[in-house]
């Protein structure tokens, strides 16, 4: 691995990322928050300067990126960009651990927060929270691939290293155009939701903030009570529609929009996604009769929270911590599923669940017919052994990271339910859990070490676990050191 190529490429991303701070700076000035505007301006200058320093020295072409270099660039970029995005939180008075937690929660679209009193922070900062989730929803690397022609064919390694889910689908022959196409759909849906929310009675600032955090499946809200704070059924229905869209494959959205047929209903993963939502919603409607006597209200809250957890958005239309255990078990089950591959949603993804289920059933049949040829199929096509092996390995490491996080958080004083749900909420980029980390609570009361571990879990979960964990292999860095020595002779 060529470390200088990795450092220079991340530096280019960081320098460009510095421009993003100008938007919340302008918002802060608009609302008379001069201190916050100065912090944002300083953060932008510092990020751009740091990125420029990282790019100094001999420039190396990245058209021939090796796979391990692509993984290192994506992992390192997400980590360093999170540190950069944390600067405004430091300026607002947060400690380093809390600032990094909030920043990572934003970029990874997790939606977990350590903010106790929302009145302590300015509008520019809340807009920055929403912006970071919007960048992270479709992927900051995908954005850079779309706008930086210098990435060349090396952008293909970066794009697919960041892409959520086991997919290598491209919409156009050139990966840069594919990234641009996905971002155009993403942006169009964001604008559409902003307009719809304003039509439902939400102010422009709130509508723009929620549009960014809905399409990104992020869940940050400038209101301390999330969507429940607006007490507007029309707003909830708008959010329901766009949460559903955010959890579906954006490549299929694109194909539908450009007139390539109804791509979404034809997709087997999408049909399973819809089926799970319907079943979970019906169960919640049945279980929540004591909590919501009104049928329409019960259906609305059940559908809202089912979609919110399934798509890992993490909004709350009501305090579901107060729901009965049966309904909460449904939500807990959804935390381990996630949205569709190629969507803004986190979690393991529906397609992996489908493949695991079919592989398990076929193994049972192989027990009865050991000589039978029984391939796993999805969408009428045979799934290769390499893909199945990758899915199984992903799940093993996903559960391992979840178990380690739960043990650490529990050992540091959290009760069992809090430890379990805080861990899966961060690893699956969901946001709220139950008990001490419920929808109307926050993560601030957890032990500082727990918050550090959960911050790492967000990063690992957003990058699909293996992208980060593979860099722990000793041979990766032994090779990197040898290459580095050879390059300096």
C-alpha positions in Angstrom: 0.0 0.0 0.0 1.3 3.4 -1.0 0.8 5.6 2.1 1.6 8.8 0.3 -1.2 8.2 -2.3 -3.6 7.5 0.6 -2.6 10.7 2.4 -2.6 12.9 -0.6 -6.1 11.7 -1.8 -7.6 12.2 1.7 -6.0 15.6 1.8 -7.7 16.6 -1.5 -11.1 15.5 0.0 -10.4 17.5 3.2 -9.5 20.6 1.3 -12.7 20.5 -0.7 -14.7 19.7 2.4 -13.6 23.0 3.9 -15.9 24.8 1.5 -18.9 23.1 3.1 -18.5 25.2 6.2 -19.4 28.4 4.3 -23.1 27.4 4.2 -23.7 27.1 8.0 -21.5 30.2 8.3 -24.0 32.1 6.2 -27.0 30.6 8.1 -25.4 31.8 11.4 -24.9 35.3 10.0 -28.5 35.3 8.8 -29.7 34.6 12.4 -27.2 37.0 14.0 -25.0 34.3 15.5 -21.7 36.0 14.9 -19.7 33.7 17.2 -20.9 30.6 15.5 -20.2 32.2 12.1 -16.6 32.9 13.1 -16.2 29.3 14.3 -17.5 27.9 11.0 -15.3 30.2 9.0 -12.3 29.1 11.1 -13.2 25.5 10.7 -13.4 25.8 7.0 -10.0 27.5 6.8 -8.4 25.0 9.1 -9.8 22.0 7.2 -8.7 23.5 3.8 -5.2 24.3 5.2 -4.8 20.8 6.7 -5.9 19.2 3.4 -3.4 21.4 1.5 -0.6 20.3 3.7 -1.5 16.7 3.2 -1.3 17.2 -0.5 2.2 18.7 -0.6 5.0 16.8 -2.0 5.3 14.6 -5.1 1.9 14.0 -6.7 1.1 10.4 -7.5 -1.5 9.2 -10.0 -4.5 7.4 -8.4 -5.8 5.8 -11.6 -4.2 2.5 -10.6 -5.5 2.4 -7.0 -5.1 -1.0 -5.4 -8.1 -2.4 -3.5 -6.4 -2.0 -0.1 -5.5 1.6 -1.0 -9.1 2.3 -1.9 -10.3 0.9 1.5 -7.7 2.9 3.4 -8.7 6.1 1.6 -12.4 5.6 2.3 -11.9 4.6 5.9 -9.3 7.4 6.6 -11.4 10.0 4.8 -14.5 9.3 6.8 -12.5 9.4 10.0 -10.7 12.6 9.2 -13.7 14.4 7.8 -15.5 13.5 11.0 -12.7 15.2 13.0 -13.0 18.2 10.8 -16.8 18.3 11.1 -16.4 18.2 14.9 -14.7 21.6 15.1 -18.0 23.6 15.3 -19.2 21.4 18.2 -16.0 22.2 20.0 -16.6 25.9 19.3 -20.1 25.4 20.8 -18.6 24.2 24.1 -18.7 20.4 23.8 -15.8 18.3 25.0 -13.6 16.4 22.4 -15.4 13.1 23.0 -18.9 14.5 22.7 -17.9 16.7 19.7 -16.5 13.6 17.8 -19.6 11.6 18.8 -22.0 14.2 17.4 -19.9 14.7 14.3 -19.6 11.0 13.5 -23.3 10.5 14.2 -24.0 13.2 11.6 -21.7 12.0 8.8 -22.7 8.3 9.3 -26.4 9.3 9.4 -26.8 7.6 12.8 -28.8 10.4 14.5 -27.7 9.5 18.1 -27.0 12.7 20.0 -25.3 13.9 23.2 -27.2 17.2 23.3 -29.2 17.7 26.4 -30.7 21.2 26.0 -31.3 22.2 22.4 -31.8 25.8 23.4 -28.1 26.1 24.1 -27.1 25.9 20.5 -27.6 28.2 17.5 -29.4 27.6 14.3 -26.3 27.5 12.2 -25.0 24.5 14.3 -28.3 22.6 13.8 -28.2 23.3 10.1 -24.6 21.9 10.1 -25.9 18.8 11.8 -28.4 18.3 9.0 -25.9 19.1 6.3 -23.4 16.5 7.6 -26.1 13.8 7.5 -27.1 14.9 3.9 -23.5 14.5 2.8 -23.2 11.1 4.5 -26.5 9.7 3.2 -25.4 9.3 -0.4 -21.8 9.2 0.6 -19.2 11.9 0.8 -16.8 9.9 -1.3 -19.5 9.5 -4.0 -19.9 13.2 -4.0 -16.2 13.7 -4.5 -16.1 11.2 -7.3 -19.0 13.1 -8.9 -17.3 16.5 -8.8 -13.6 15.6 -9.1 -12.6 14.6 -12.6 -9.0 14.1 -11.5 -10.0 10.9 -9.6 -10.2 9.1 -13.0 -10.8 5.4 -13.0 -9.4 5.3 -9.4 -12.8 6.6 -8.3 -14.3 3.3 -9.1 -12.4 1.6 -6.2 -13.4 4.4 -3.8 -17.1 4.5 -5.0 -17.7 0.8 -4.4 -15.6 0.7 -1.2 -18.1 3.2 0.3 -21.3 1.9 -1.4 -23.8 0.5 1.1 -24.8 -3.2 0.6 -23.4 -6.0 -1.6 -23.9 -4.3 -4.9 -21.6 -3.2 -7.8 -24.4 -1.8 -10.0 -23.4 1.1 -12.2 -25.9 3.2 -14.1 -23.6 4.5 -16.8 -20.3 3.3 -18.3 -18.3 6.0 -16.4 -18.4 5.8 -12.6 -18.3 9.6 -12.3 -21.5 9.9 -14.2 -23.0 7.1 -12.1 -22.2 9.0 -8.9 -23.5 12.3 -10.4 -26.8 10.5 -11.5 -27.4 9.2 -8.0 -26.7 12.5 -6.4 -29.1 14.2 -8.8 -31.9 11.9 -7.8 -31.0 12.4 -4.1 -30.9 16.2 -4.5 -34.2 16.2 -6.4 -36.0 14.2 -3.8 -34.6 16.4 -1.0 -35.9 19.6 -2.7 -39.3 17.8 -3.3 -39.6 17.0 0.4 -38.6 20.5 1.5 -41.5 21.9 -0.6 -43.9 19.3 0.7 -43.0 20.0 4.3 -43.5 23.7 3.7 -46.9 23.0 2.2 -47.8 21.0 5.3 -47.1 24.0 7.5 -43.4 23.7 8.4 -41.2 26.8 8.3 -38.5 26.9 5.6 -35.6 26.4 8.0 -37.2 23.4 9.6 -38.3 22.0 6.3 -34.8 22.2 4.8 -33.2 20.7 7.8 -35.7 17.8 7.9 -35.6 17.2 4.2 -31.8 16.7 4.4 -32.0 14.4 7.4 -34.9 12.3 6.0 -33.5 11.5 2.5 -30.2 10.7 4.2 -32.0 8.4 6.6 -30.3 10.3 9.3 -32.9 11.6 11.8 -31.3 14.7 13.3 -33.9 17.3 14.0 -33.6 21.0 15.2 -36.4 20.2 17.6 -35.6 18.5 20.8 -38.7 16.2 20.6 -37.9 15.2 16.9 -41.0 15.1 14.7 -43.2 14.7 17.7 -42.4 18.3 18.6 -44.4 19.6 15.6 -47.6 17.8 16.5 -48.7 17.9 12.9 -50.1 14.7 11.2 -49.6 16.2 7.8 -45.9 16.6 8.4 -45.7 13.0 9.7 -47.3 11.7 6.5 -44.9 13.7 4.3 -41.9 12.3 6.3 -43.4 8.8 6.0 -43.4 9.0 2.2 -39.8 10.2 2.0 -38.5 7.9 4.6 -39.9 5.0 2.5 -38.1 6.5 -0.6 -34.8 6.9 1.4 -34.8 3.2 2.3 -35.1 2.0 -1.3 -32.3 1.6 -3.8 -31.5 4.9 -5.4 -30.3 3.2 -8.6 -33.8 1.9 -9.0 -35.2 5.4 -8.3 -33.0 6.7 -11.1 -34.1 3.9 -13.6 -37.7 4.7 -12.9 -37.3 8.4 -13.3 -35.5 8.2 -16.6 -38.2 6.0 -18.1 -36.6 2.5 -17.9 -39.9 1.0 -16.6 -41.1 0.4 -13.1 -37.7 -0.8 -11.7 -38.7 -0.7 -8.1 -41.7 -3.1 -8.1 -39.7 -5.6 -10.2 -36.9 -5.8 -7.8 -37.0 -8.7 -5.4 -35.3 -6.9 -2.5 -37.7 -4.0 -2.8 -40.7 -6.3 -2.6 -39.2 -7.9 0.5 -38.6 -4.4 1.9 -42.2 -3.5 1.4 -43.4 -6.8 2.8 -41.4 -6.5 6.0 -42.8 -2.9 6.5 -46.3 -4.1 6.0 -46.1 -7.0 8.4 -44.3 -5.0 11.1 -46.8 -2.1 10.8 -49.7 -4.5 11.2 -48.2 -6.1 14.2 -47.6 -2.7 15.8 -51.2 -1.7 15.0 -52.5 -4.8 16.8 -50.2 -4.4 19.8 -50.8 -0.7 20.3 -54.5 -0.7 20.9 -54.2 0.3 24.6 -51.8 3.2 23.8 -53.7 4.6 20.8 -57.5 4.0 20.8 -58.0 5.9 17.6 -57.4 3.6 14.5 -56.0 6.3 12.2 -53.6 7.6 14.8 -52.5 4.1 15.7 -51.8 3.3 12.0 -49.9 6.6 11.5 -47.6 6.1 14.5 -47.1 2.4 13.8 -46.2 3.0 10.2 -44.0 6.0 11.1 -41.9 4.2 13.7 -41.7 1.0 11.6 -40.3 3.0 8.7 -38.1 5.1 11.0 -36.4 2.1 12.5 -36.4 -0.1 9.3 -34.8 2.7 7.3 -32.5 3.6 10.2 -33.7 7.2 10.1 -34.4 7.3 13.8 -37.1 10.0 13.9 -39.8 9.8 16.6 -43.4 10.8 16.1 -44.1 9.7 19.7 -42.1 8.4 22.6 -42.0 4.7 21.7 -40.0 4.0 24.9 -43.5 4.1 26.5 -44.9 1.5 24.2 -45.6 -2.0 25.5 -43.0 -4.7 25.2 -44.7 -6.5 22.3 -44.5 -3.4 20.1 -40.9 -2.7 21.2 -39.9 -6.2 20.2 -41.1 -5.5 16.7 -38.9 -2.4 16.6 -35.9 -4.3 18.0 -36.3 -6.9 15.3 -36.2 -4.2 12.6 -33.0 -2.8 14.0 -31.2 -5.9 12.7 -32.6 -5.6 9.2 -32.0 -2.2 7.7 -33.0 -0.8 4.3 -32.2 -1.8 0.8 -28.7 -2.0 -0.7 -27.8 1.2 -2.6 -30.1 3.2 -0.3 -29.3 5.9 2.3 -30.3 3.4 5.0 -27.9 1.7 7.3 -28.1 -1.7 8.9 -27.2 -5.1 7.4 -29.6 -4.6 4.4 -32.6 -6.5 3.3 -30.7 -8.3 0.4 -28.3 -9.9 2.9 -31.2 -11.1 5.0 -32.8 -12.6 1.9 -29.6 -14.4 0.9 -28.9 -15.7 4.4 -32.5 -17.0 4.6 -32.3 -18.8 1.3 -28.9 -20.2 2.0 -30.1 -21.6 5.3 -33.2 -23.2 3.7 -31.0 -24.8 1.0 -28.6 -26.2 3.6 -31.6 -27.9 5.2 -32.5 -29.4 1.8 -28.9 -30.5 1.2 -29.1 -32.5 4.5 -31.9 -34.5 2.8 -30.3 -34.5 -0.7 -26.5 -34.3 -0.2 -25.8 -34.9 -3.9 -28.3 -32.3 -5.2 -27.2 -29.2 -7.0 -29.1 -26.5 -5.1 -27.8 -23.0 -5.9 -28.9 -19.8 -4.1 -30.9 -17.6 -6.5 -32.0 -14.0 -6.3 -34.0 -12.2 -8.9 -33.8 -15.3 -11.2 -30.0 -15.3 -11.1 -27.6 -17.7 -9.4 -25.7 -16.1 -6.6 -22.0 -17.0 -6.7 -20.2 -18.7 -3.9 -18.0 -15.7 -3.5 -21.0 -13.4 -2.9 -22.5 -15.8 -0.4 -19.2 -16.2 1.4 -18.9 -12.4 1.6 -22.4 -12.1 3.1 -21.8 -14.7 5.7 -18.4 -13.2 6.7 -20.1 -9.8 6.9 -22.7 -11.1 9.3 -20.2 -12.9 11.5 -18.1 -9.7 11.9 -21.2 -7.6 12.3 -22.4 -9.7 15.2 -18.9 -9.8 16.7 -18.6 -6.0 16.7 -22.1 -5.8 18.1 -21.2 -8.2 20.9 -18.0 -6.4 21.8 -19.8 -3.0 22.0 -22.6 -4.5 24.1 -20.0 -6.0 26.5 -18.1 -2.7 26.9 -21.2 -0.5 27.3 -22.7 -2.9 29.8 -19.4 -3.4 31.7 -19.2 0.4 32.1 -22.5 0.7 34.0 -25.4 0.6 31.4 -28.3 -1.8 32.0 -28.7 -4.7 29.6 -31.4 -3.2 27.4 -29.5 0.1 27.1 -26.3 -1.6 26.3 -27.9 -3.9 23.6 -29.9 -1.2 21.9 -27.2 1.5 22.2 -24.8 -0.8 20.4 -27.1 -1.9 17.6 -28.4 1.7 17.2 -24.9 3.0 16.6 -23.5 0.0 14.6 -26.6 0.0 12.4 -26.6 3.8 12.2 -30.2 3.9 13.6 -30.0 6.5 16.3 -32.3 6.0 19.3 -32.6 2.8 21.3 -34.5 2.0 24.5 -34.3 2.9 28.2 -31.5 5.4 28.8 -30.9 6.0 25.1 -34.6 6.2 24.1 -36.1 8.5 21.5 -36.6 11.4 24.0 -33.3 10.8 25.8 -29.6 11.1 24.7 -26.3 9.3 24.9 -24.7 11.9 27.2 -25.1 9.9 30.4 -23.1 6.9 29.1 -19.6 6.5 30.3 -17.0 8.4 28.2 -15.3 5.2 27.1 -18.7 3.9 26.0 -19.2 7.0 23.9 -15.8 6.5 22.3 -16.6 2.8 21.5 -20.0 3.7 20.1 -18.4 6.4 17.9 -16.1 3.8 16.5 -19.1 1.5 16.0 -20.9 4.2 13.9 -17.8 4.5 11.7 -17.4 0.7 11.3 -21.1 0.2 10.6 -21.4 2.9 8.0 -18.5 1.5 6.1 -19.9 -2.0 6.1 -17.6 -3.4 8.8 -15.0 -5.2 6.6 -13.8 -1.9 5.0 -12.5 -0.8 8.3 -11.6 -4.2 10.0 -9.5 -5.4 7.0 -7.0 -2.5 7.8 -6.2 -4.2 11.1 -4.4 -7.0 9.3 -0.7 -6.7 10.0 0.4 -7.5 6.4 -1.4 -4.4 5.2 0.9 -2.2 7.1 4.0 -4.3 6.6 3.6 -3.9 2.9 2.9 -0.2 3.4 6.1 0.3 5.3 8.1 -1.5 2.6 6.6 0.6 -0.2 7.1 3.7 1.8 10.9 3.0 2.3 11.3 2.1 -1.4 9.6 5.4 -2.4 12.0 7.5 -0.4 15.3 6.0 -1.8 
